[in-house]
Amino acid sequence: MPAPIAADREEVARRLERYVAVDSPNPALEPGQGEAEMADLLAADLTELGARIVRQEALPGRRNVIGRFDVDPALPTIVLDAHVDTVPRGEAGGPRWQGDTLFGRGACDNKGSLAAMVEAARLWLRLGRARACNLVVLGTVDEEVSVKGAEAAADIIGRADLIVVGEPTNLSIGVWHKGTTRFAIETTGRSCHSSMPERGDNAIDRMAIVLSRIAGRVRPAIAAMRYEDGVSCVMSVGAIAGGGPLNQVPDHCRIGIDVRRVPGVDSEMIVAAFDEALADLIAEGHVGRGAPFISSRSFRTTAPDALVDLLLDCARRRVPQAGRIGLPFGTNANRLDRFGAPIVVTGPGHIEYAHTADEQIELGEVVQAADFYLDILRRAPALLAASRRGATAPAT
């Protein structure tokens, strides 16, 4: 009797460590080579597995990696996507093991998903003639800033019957996520010597009034914008700058606003809430709201319940508490959904470790995820093929 096809723990550990060892900060956050070395490594690994590689320039000098494993154009196509950029390393540093836990920037966001997907592809190839789908492994740039990698990839990956976006969800199935709106508010005043502040007009004092309005009026209005299970929009003031020498009354101040919007709430609704609360201050001419410089869409899946249920069953065989969830953070899903393919967001690790000084992931979680992704590649094609025909697939 042949041995079951399952993830190789040592192989997964080696690949995960290699990926985390490559520093791949988004160059919009830290100037440098960006994702290039990580993209090259992924392309080499997929080439070794026999993939047909496409390198797509999504932004100047920044290329997505598309690895295609074509079986038969008549079969469903499943895409496994993981972004190859990270936030800057900072104190998280490079890879280091503590027992079976790997620490380092990118460990859970998002090289755990990437390593698991490549291992799943390696295992899927061993199925030989039992393979019932075409497979695309997609490594995208720029997820951490403007998601231009996924936006570009959507143009060339062609028809897909299922897209799985890897992110740290502990294998829960993400079926929606919030969008983002970011903009600035500025106050102006009149400078004077700080020994005679009555001769000036303090822009920071005026900003204090703005902040009080935001706390008392805008935040409750935004919290009242709700989605499933009472999940609401949230906001934060994430940056403030203003003034100059302390012997001078400041004539300018600026704050940066970050709002995470639930599905059904757009940027226009958000800025309208601010404008209503600040209307009299804006009318006086010393308060101004800038146009949003980031306005990313929220996402909700088009995957039918039967497909989500199948994916949940695959997940719960490894993580019994896995569920159907919404995500507070953004992902590639809101750019890859351009052509209507069912998309879910799921992967190993825990989002609370992402972007932190102690970013980490358990090796066992990545091994489980590789088997989970393989299970999807084995079980989902029958349901996807039946969906193409308008039929009902038997449970698998």
HELIX and SHEET records of a PDB file:
HELIX    1   1 ARG A    9  ALA A   21  1                                  13    
HELIX    2   2 ALA A   36  GLU A   48  1                                  13    
HELIX    3   3 GLY A   90  ALA A   92  5                                   3    
HELIX    4   4 ALA A  107  LYS A  111  3                                   5    
HELIX    5   5 GLY A  112  LEU A  125  1                                  14    
HELIX    6   6 GLY A  128  ALA A  130  5                                   3    
HELIX    7   7 LYS A  148  ILE A  156  1                                   9    
HELIX    8   8 PRO A  197  ARG A  199  5                                   3    
HELIX    9   9 ALA A  203  ARG A  213  1                                  11    
HELIX   10  10 ILE A  214  VAL A  218  3                                   5    
HELIX   11  11 ARG A  219  ALA A  223  1                                   5    
HELIX   12  12 GLU A  228  GLY A  230  5                                   3    
HELIX   13  13 SER A  267  ALA A  277  1                                  11    
HELIX   14  14 ALA A  279  ALA A  283  1                                   5    
HELIX   15  15 ASP A  305  ARG A  316  1                                  12    
HELIX   16  16 ALA A  333  LEU A  336  1                                   4    
HELIX   17  17 ASP A  337  PHE A  339  5                                   3    
HELIX   18  18 ILE A  351  TYR A  353  5                                   3    
HELIX   19  19 LEU A  363  ARG A  389  1                                  27    
SHEET    1   A 6 ARG A  52  LEU A  59  0                                        
SHEET    2   A 6 ARG A  62  PHE A  69 -1                                        
SHEET    3   A 6 ASN A 134  THR A 140 -1                                        
SHEET    4   A 6 THR A  77  HIS A  83  1                                        
SHEET    5   A 6 LEU A 162  VAL A 165  1                                        
SHEET    6   A 6 ILE A 343  VAL A 345  1                                        
SHEET    1   B 3 ARG A  96  GLN A  98  0                                        
SHEET    2   B 3 THR A 101  PHE A 103 -1                                        
SHEET    3   B 3 GLN A 360  GLU A 362 -1                                        
SHEET    1   C 3 PHE A 299  ARG A 300  0                                        
SHEET    2   C 3 ILE A 173  HIS A 177 -1                                        
SHEET    3   C 3 ARG A 324  LEU A 327  1                                        
SHEET    1   D 4 VAL A 234  GLY A 242  0                                        
SHEET    2   D 4 HIS A 252  ARG A 261 -1                                        
SHEET    3   D 4 GLY A 179  THR A 188 -1                                        
SHEET    4   D 4 VAL A 287  ARG A 289 -1                                        
SHEET    1   E 4 VAL A 234  GLY A 242  0                                        
SHEET    2   E 4 HIS A 252  ARG A 261 -1                                        
SHEET    3   E 4 GLY A 179  THR A 188 -1                                        
SHEET    4   E 4 ILE A 294  SER A 296 -1                                        
END                                                                             
